[in-house]
Amino acid sequence: MMEETSNPDRSGGAKSVPFEQIVSLCADFTTEWQRSRRPDIPSYLDRVGDDAKETLLRNLLEQELRRRRRDVLADRFGLFHVFRTHPKSV
């Protein structure tokens, strides 16, 4: 879930730069995970202003937890497959 963070500009409108930055950083984070790397969340938080850190942290944690759960399930399935196909070896 992406949350939008915006900063008012001097003309009374809203800038979406922090939101775009968060979207881009979340995409980079996902790409690193897909390359079998575990990205460092604090290094991503250092790339945004204080007004966007909380939103970015929430989004990155959500992605990380989802991927860790997926990895655990994959590991469990892999072990189940080994037990089932080679019961005397384990």
PLY file of the C-alpha trace (Angstrom):
ply
format ascii 1.0
element vertex 90
property float x
property float y
property float z
element edge 89
property int vertex1
property int vertex2
end_header
0.00 0.00 0.00
1.49 3.29 -1.06
0.72 6.40 0.92
1.03 9.80 -0.72
3.09 12.45 0.98
2.91 15.94 -0.42
4.41 19.28 0.46
2.64 22.53 -0.27
4.51 24.85 -2.55
4.47 28.65 -2.32
1.64 29.01 -4.80
-0.74 27.05 -2.57
-0.66 23.91 -4.72
0.86 20.59 -3.76
4.07 19.05 -4.97
4.16 15.27 -5.37
7.94 15.00 -5.31
8.10 13.02 -2.04
5.42 10.64 -3.31
7.27 10.10 -6.59
10.49 9.61 -4.65
8.85 6.98 -2.42
7.41 5.13 -5.41
10.81 5.12 -7.10
12.66 3.96 -3.98
10.12 1.18 -3.39
10.65 0.02 -6.97
14.44 0.01 -6.43
13.97 -1.93 -3.19
11.85 -4.53 -4.99
14.44 -4.84 -7.76
17.17 -5.54 -5.21
15.05 -8.28 -3.61
14.39 -9.83 -7.03
18.14 -10.04 -7.55
18.38 -12.16 -4.37
19.79 -9.31 -2.31
18.43 -8.09 0.98
18.37 -4.31 0.71
19.32 -2.20 3.71
16.25 -0.23 4.82
18.19 2.51 6.69
20.15 3.31 3.52
16.85 3.91 1.72
15.54 6.13 4.52
18.66 8.28 4.20
17.59 9.13 0.64
14.43 11.04 1.59
13.60 14.08 3.68
12.24 13.77 7.19
8.69 14.40 5.97
8.75 11.23 3.85
10.70 8.83 6.12
7.69 7.43 7.98
5.74 6.68 4.81
8.76 5.15 3.11
9.54 3.02 6.17
5.98 1.66 6.28
6.09 0.76 2.61
9.53 -0.85 2.75
8.66 -2.88 5.84
5.50 -4.12 4.17
7.51 -5.24 1.13
10.21 -6.85 3.25
7.75 -8.80 5.41
5.85 -10.01 2.35
9.05 -11.24 0.72
10.35 -12.90 3.88
7.06 -14.76 4.31
7.25 -15.89 0.70
10.83 -17.11 1.20
9.87 -19.06 4.33
7.01 -20.75 2.50
9.33 -21.62 -0.39
11.86 -23.11 2.04
9.16 -25.17 3.76
7.89 -26.48 0.44
11.46 -27.35 -0.58
12.00 -29.36 2.62
8.64 -31.09 2.21
9.64 -32.09 -1.32
12.97 -33.52 -0.08
11.26 -35.51 2.70
8.68 -36.82 0.30
11.07 -37.83 -2.50
13.97 -39.07 -0.32
12.47 -40.20 3.00
15.34 -42.53 3.96
18.04 -39.95 3.22
16.77 -37.38 5.68
0 1
1 2
2 3
3 4
4 5
5 6
6 7
7 8
8 9
9 10
10 11
11 12
12 13
13 14
14 15
15 16
16 17
17 18
18 19
19 20
20 21
21 22
22 23
23 24
24 25
25 26
26 27
27 28
28 29
29 30
30 31
31 32
32 33
33 34
34 35
35 36
36 37
37 38
38 39
39 40
40 41
41 42
42 43
43 44
44 45
45 46
46 47
47 48
48 49
49 50
50 51
51 52
52 53
53 54
54 55
55 56
56 57
57 58
58 59
59 60
60 61
61 62
62 63
63 64
64 65
65 66
66 67
67 68
68 69
69 70
70 71
71 72
72 73
73 74
74 75
75 76
76 77
77 78
78 79
79 80
80 81
81 82
82 83
83 84
84 85
85 86
86 87
87 88
88 89
